[in-house]
Amino acid sequence: MAGVAAEGYLAGMNSSLKRSALLLLSVVLFTLASTGCQTSKGFGKDVEKLGENIQEKSK
């Protein structure tokens, strides 16, 4: 049911508005993806440092 309502809504929008909405959605998704990558990279460095500390303490 929600898909039908969304299709009707999109059909009523002009192409310029559709492009603007698509561009905004793309920018938001790109921002979220790039932020997630930085978070994962930082987490990996933290885990690596933790492993190094464990190795040092076990010597």
Residue, then its C-alpha position, 0 to 999 in steps of 0.5 A: m500500500a505504501g508503495v502505491a502512495a509513494e508512486g502517486y506522489l512521485a508521479g505528481m512531482n516535476s522532474s526538477l524536484k525529483r532531481s533535487a530530491l535524488l541529489l539530496l538523498s545521494v549526498v546524505l547517503f554518501t556522507l553517511a557512508s564516508t563517516g562510517c568508513q572513517t569510524s571503521k578505520g579508527f576502530g581498526k587502529d584502536v584494536e591494533k594498538l590494543g593488540e600491540n599493548i597485549q603483546e608488549k605486556s606478555k613479553 
